[in-house]
């Protein structure tokens, strides 16, 4: 994965959220805080989540906006938000969210790279259990 996609300020490893909506909002806020998306993108992430769960397995969800929200993406970026206490994600237990902001078709290589990591149980576990920002960056850019 390109190492310019993950701003260290968008790696939040000790978050908590009462529910899935709050978790998605936290991801959107992380992307907005590093200048990757405009405010409306956060709502588009919630809209996407309501129409189709972004849970991908192994305790991981990948929240992202709708196709219509691509104009609110200022640059391709990801955020990594860890919820050690877990969140009920429509019946699934999620501890890690990887939020995606991508212009055009930028999400395709991002999702492919994430899938490669998440399909490797050791790498997925390392990502879920990371407590240092440097560990997350190392895992995602390896």
Order of alpha helices (4+ residues) and beta strands (2+ residues): beta-alpha-alpha-beta-beta-beta-beta-alpha-alpha-alpha
